[in-house]
């Protein structure tokens, strides 16, 4: 350690120069990439604040598109509410995704608990089935499912957008992996004390498993917040339409007012960006966990 | 007792995943329509849907596009993800700010991404054209990105990479952090420089991560739908048609459920093949 510090003090000018150049190049590259990932978001936010549609159309032809100048204000945001019940779509989306996540956490974690912790006939087979199901993408069942919910008379409702997505094989697998690693002693002690399985699940397993609950919640949120194909097929009227379909239809209305469209897009994006920045660590950890899929 | 815990998930998976999945295989051999015609009952048609599918210009173009998309996006996105992961894994100031920045497009929903980039690609004179003209000193462009059959699909590839690469970066980052530092120390004592360390330590240690990232990105490439549906509807001249867009156009918009189910079966067999490939490569690793 001392040897290192002493050599550090007598570094040659050449070494220091090389190190400085490398530092500048490194941060230069990092910043350039940062710009690449941020400029469309910046463009969206800046354009949403420009109240003069003519200016937006002129600015998009140059790099001025990224600069907030000219007449700025929230008029585009008010216009969105004037043209469409934005709050309705936001509530629909929040309710649908919230229900999928909450019911999913309960249903998938209890199933995983049975698979990981209870002794019963058929458990091995069922575990195999659940793992095999991970491979089937939603896209492979979308068309027959549409035919099915049509027969049920479920089209145009909240539950058609919720019930098919509550149970999720990959979520069960993630819970299973976590539960199987928990120590058994606490559970056995509780059993000796005469606690029922539901109480053990609720009072012992759930509190010990907060990280995996957070992971599953975030992954399910990211998946279903983005749902587009399914609601496109099962919602027609405004009543049950989620944000993404409303965005697509708003985009399809002529004349296309870009200020309003960008305000609409910003109102979808900003809340999620804020949640992401607040819980960044959790997001990153959840995504990293998804890397074990099928591994 | 166990069934009480298991049955809600088991019943839901059975009704909404297993049954429709099996239905797809049955429907693929019929002329089922979404809204049945009371005068014409649904009939068994053998392999007719499959024959028609492969005679269909649009389907063939869509399937080919999925393969082209995979061939371009998978290597580019995987390589970029690894580069980003290595950059933000450096022990330097602001590295978590850069990490959050690169990840942020992942939380922007694809619907919004498609709409915003549609405007950036503004025919003739969008911001992207302004960039390219500035960088090339006015020699390149302006291009009519989304209306030019040659440029429309590459344009969609760019925004897909932009939105998705942060996800893979985080998976690589987790992989990088699992590599024991001692291996790097040992290799530098042996005289390996940074580049040798990358090829002889980092890459081999990230083998399983890379297999996962490549397979996951390939499967996503075959699901390509939202971007093309919003931005180009598969046009111009089917230049951005994809298998999934063809499924939705036929099964939902044209009500031809039997035919769409047949396309779905082909789509699933491809996804299954890709997934089995992953199992195969990972298995090999375990026996070594």
Contacts between the chains, C-beta under 8 A, distances in Angstrom:
chain1	res1	chain2	res2	distance
A	26	B	87	7.9
A	26	B	90	7.4
A	26	B	92	7.2
A	29	B	87	7.0
A	30	B	87	5.9
A	30	B	88	7.9
A	30	B	94	7.8
A	30	B	98	5.0
A	33	B	84	6.8
A	33	B	87	7.3
A	33	B	98	7.6
A	33	B	102	6.6
A	34	B	98	5.9
A	34	B	101	4.6
A	34	B	102	7.2
A	36	B	162	7.4
A	37	B	101	5.6
A	37	B	102	5.3
A	37	B	104	6.5
A	37	B	105	5.8
A	37	B	162	7.0
A	37	B	166	7.4
A	38	B	101	6.0
A	38	B	104	7.3
A	40	B	105	7.7
A	40	B	113	7.4
A	40	B	116	5.2
A	40	B	117	6.4
A	40	B	120	6.3
A	40	B	162	7.1
A	41	B	104	6.7
A	41	B	105	7.4
A	41	B	108	6.6
A	41	B	116	7.9
A	43	B	116	6.7
A	43	B	119	7.8
A	43	B	120	6.5
A	43	B	127	6.5
A	44	B	112	7.4
A	44	B	116	4.9
A	47	B	119	7.7
A	60	B	119	6.4
A	60	B	120	7.7
A	60	B	122	5.4
A	60	B	125	7.4
A	60	B	126	5.8
A	60	B	127	5.7
A	61	B	122	7.5
A	61	B	125	3.9
A	61	B	126	7.0
A	61	B	127	7.6
A	61	B	129	7.6
A	61	B	130	6.1
A	62	B	127	7.5
A	62	B	130	4.9
A	63	B	127	7.0
A	63	B	130	5.8
A	63	B	131	7.4
A	63	B	134	7.1
A	65	B	127	4.6
A	65	B	130	7.7
A	66	B	127	7.6
A	107	B	8	4.6
A	107	B	9	4.9
A	107	B	12	6.8
A	108	B	9	5.9
A	110	B	5	4.4
A	110	B	6	7.6
A	110	B	8	7.0
A	110	B	9	7.3
A	111	B	5	6.3
A	111	B	6	5.2
A	111	B	8	7.2
A	111	B	9	3.6
A	111	B	10	6.9
A	113	B	5	5.6
A	114	B	2	4.5
A	114	B	3	7.7
A	114	B	5	3.7
A	114	B	6	4.3
A	115	B	6	7.2
A	118	B	1	6.7
A	118	B	2	4.2
A	118	B	5	6.9
A	119	B	2	7.8
A	120	B	1	7.7
A	120	B	2	3.8
A	120	B	3	7.4
A	123	B	2	7.1
A	126	B	6	6.9
A	126	B	10	7.1
A	130	B	13	7.5
A	133	B	13	6.3
A	133	B	17	6.1
A	133	B	18	7.4
A	135	B	271	7.2
A	135	B	272	6.4
A	135	B	275	5.1
A	136	B	17	6.3
A	136	B	21	5.6
A	136	B	268	7.2
A	137	B	219	7.0
A	137	B	223	6.4
A	137	B	268	7.6
A	137	B	271	5.9
A	139	B	223	5.3
A	139	B	225	7.6
A	139	B	244	5.7
A	139	B	247	7.4
A	139	B	264	7.4
A	139	B	267	6.6
A	140	B	21	6.5
A	140	B	24	6.6
A	140	B	264	5.6
A	140	B	267	6.3
A	140	B	268	4.2
A	140	B	271	7.0
A	141	B	16	7.8
A	141	B	17	6.2
A	141	B	20	4.0
A	141	B	21	5.1
A	141	B	24	6.5
A	141	B	264	7.9
A	142	B	247	7.3
A	142	B	248	7.8
A	142	B	251	7.8
A	142	B	264	7.5
A	143	B	24	6.8
A	143	B	27	7.5
A	143	B	247	6.4
A	143	B	251	4.2
A	143	B	252	7.5
A	143	B	257	5.8
A	143	B	260	4.6
A	143	B	261	5.4
A	143	B	264	5.6
A	144	B	19	8.0
A	144	B	20	4.0
A	144	B	21	7.6
A	144	B	23	3.8
A	144	B	24	5.0
A	144	B	27	5.9
A	144	B	257	7.6
A	144	B	261	6.2
A	144	B	264	7.9
A	145	B	16	6.7
A	145	B	20	4.4
A	146	B	34	6.9
A	146	B	251	7.1
A	146	B	252	6.6
A	146	B	257	7.6
A	147	B	23	7.4
A	147	B	27	7.4
A	147	B	32	7.1
A	147	B	34	6.3
A	147	B	257	5.4
A	148	B	19	7.4
A	148	B	20	6.0
A	148	B	23	7.3
A	150	B	34	6.6
A	150	B	35	7.7
A	163	B	12	7.3
A	163	B	16	7.1
A	164	B	12	7.8
A	164	B	16	4.0
A	165	B	16	7.9
A	166	B	12	5.6
A	167	B	8	7.3
A	167	B	9	4.4
A	167	B	10	7.9
A	167	B	12	3.6
A	167	B	13	4.7
A	167	B	16	7.2
A	167	B	17	7.6
A	169	B	13	6.6
A	169	B	17	7.5
A	172	B	9	6.3
A	197	B	1	5.9
A	197	B	5	7.5
A	201	B	5	7.5
A	222	B	106	7.6
A	222	B	107	7.3
A	225	B	109	6.4
A	226	B	109	4.9
A	226	B	110	5.9
A	226	B	111	7.6
A	226	B	226	7.9
A	228	B	110	7.0
A	228	B	111	5.9
A	228	B	225	7.6
A	228	B	226	4.9
A	228	B	229	7.8
A	229	B	225	5.9
A	229	B	226	7.3
A	229	B	244	7.6
A	229	B	248	6.6
A	232	B	229	8.0
A	232	B	248	7.7
A	232	B	252	7.8
A	233	B	248	7.5
A	233	B	252	5.1
A	244	B	109	6.2
A	244	B	111	4.4
A	247	B	111	4.9
A	247	B	112	6.6
A	247	B	115	6.6
A	248	B	111	6.0
A	248	B	230	5.8
A	251	B	115	5.1
A	251	B	118	7.8
A	251	B	230	6.9
A	258	B	119	6.0
A	261	B	115	6.3
A	261	B	119	7.7
A	262	B	116	7.4
A	262	B	119	7.7
A	265	B	112	4.5
A	265	B	115	5.8
A	265	B	116	6.0
A	268	B	109	6.3
A	268	B	111	7.7
A	268	B	112	5.5
A	269	B	107	7.9
A	269	B	108	5.3
A	269	B	109	7.3
A	269	B	112	5.5
A	272	B	107	5.0
A	272	B	108	7.6
A	272	B	109	7.5
A	273	B	104	6.5
A	273	B	107	6.1
A	273	B	108	7.5
A	276	B	100	7.9
A	276	B	103	7.8
A	276	B	104	7.0
A	276	B	107	4.5
A	277	B	100	6.8
A	280	B	96	7.9
A	280	B	100	5.7
A	283	B	103	7.4
A	283	B	107	7.5
A	284	B	99	7.4
A	284	B	103	6.9
A	284	B	170	5.3
A	284	B	173	7.7
A	287	B	106	7.6
A	287	B	167	5.8
A	287	B	170	4.5
A	287	B	171	6.7
A	288	B	170	5.4
A	288	B	171	6.0
A	288	B	173	7.0
A	288	B	174	3.6
A	290	B	171	7.4
A	291	B	171	4.0
A	291	B	174	6.1
A	291	B	175	7.4
A	291	B	209	6.7
A	291	B	212	5.6
A	291	B	213	7.9
A	293	B	212	7.1
A	293	B	216	7.2
A	294	B	212	7.6
A	294	B	215	7.9
A	294	B	275	6.8
A	294	B	278	6.3
A	294	B	279	7.3
A	295	B	208	6.4
A	295	B	212	6.0
A	295	B	282	6.6
